Amino acid sequence: MNKDRYFNFILIAFFLIETLCVTFLLNLKPYMSLISILYTLSGLGITFFILKNKFEATSYKYELKNIYGKNIQYKVLISIIVLIVMYRFSMEYFIYNPLNYKESDMLPIIKVMCERFVNLKIKDVYKPINEIWGGTKPIYLPALWMPFSIPTFLHIDIRWLSVSLFFLIFAYPIWRLNLNKEGSVLMITSIFLLFWYLFSVEDANLIIYTEETVVITFYLLLAVTIIHQQKYLMAIVITLCLFSRYAFIGWIPAILLYSIIEKNWKYIITQGAIILVFFYFFMIYPFGTQLIHDILNLPGRYIDFTSRVWKDTPTVFTEGLGFAKFFGANNIMLQHRMLIGLSLLVPSIYMSILLLIKKKYQFNKTAILLSSLKLSLVLFYTFIDVPYTYLFYTSTFLTMIIVMHANYEKSEATHLL
């Protein structure tokens, strides 16, 4: 095994560890402190070994011909089986777990927002919802809830959007994986464990109670556009990520720094213009400036919310991932400040170091962007105020996409399935 393949194998091994931490190891409640540390260390290991791998940009036309088109009959068969399994589990879960804000209010709130939106009651979308907690005020960003308008318009359970997106997310590795590559068995095992847990273990709750699949999809698209070096498409996806869940917020100044040093002024202007257009036409124009005021005040409300969760359901902290358990209920403010400080500062410092040693260690730009993106997610979720488990899947799915593309070379195309 040459050095490149050795590094790729280590990267896959870290992905397996990270996957186990967010799935079956969650059942080991007495050891969650150790598992939380292991999860963070695996994420940092992935961050480092991304730099040790090569990423060669290929055209979509090339991939369709030389990767996706190979052994198509088997890929179609596997995809159909996966679709049937997902449909079967999802249908059963939806029947026995109807939307109920008393169990989880995220999707019920989004459903009301989408109902107002598709009925063209645009100005009412962010008004208090009297039927939920006596008047809860929606705070979800537009790119997070708007996709659920599709199933709302079709008058079906809005969770079918999550199922559909998950099928596409799982179909991607089915159609693209290189089964002849070193470590492919370990890679397939990791992916299987991740999806099997999410669809077979009801307590996973990702599909039943959350909207996180939309976030996962945007972040995976971001990784794909980085890998394929589609920088202007990447600018659009960055905006979608930013206006859905801003877990990568510390990566924004880091990539800005990267673009300035690379003197990519055209890209900076394009990215800024896209964000401003989305900001105006999807937030200010339809919903007014009050929404911006509410969003800006949202971080301050996390302190009170975190205190309530510690009081009402402390198991969220003690039996979940993240470092909140180490801070405890008496150091919420310290944890929150560390979350903000580390998330905003470390990715830019890391980017600066990588750019300084880029030539010496021959890091390519794709690896630098992916490594810094992964680091920003690891930091954010490690120190997140309230560490609901479903939030951590975004970072792990991002790893899945990165590992799939690591060390890919055109010369290997004849061996790819």
Secondary structure, DSSP 8 states (H G I E B T S, - for coil): --HHHHHHHHHHHHHHHHHHHTTGGGG-GGGHHHHHHHHHHHHHHHHHHHTTS-B----HHHHIIIIITTTHHHHHHHHHHHHHHHHHHHHHHHHHS---TTT--HHHHHHHHHHHHHTT-GGGTTS-BTTTTTTB-----HHHHGGGHHHHHTTS-THHHHHHHHHHHHHHHHHH--TTSTTHHHHHHHHHHHHHHHHH-GGG-HHHH--HHHHHHHHHHHHHHHHTT-HHHHHHHHHHHHTT--TTTTHHHHHHHHHHHTT-HHHHHHHHHHHHHHHIIIIIHHH-HHHHHHHHHHHHHHHHHHHHHHHH-THHHHTSSSSHHHH-TT-HHHHHHHHHHHHHHHHHHHHHHHHHHHHHHT--HHHHHHHHHHHHHHHHHHS-SS--GGGGHHHHHHHHHHHHHTTB-GGGGGG--
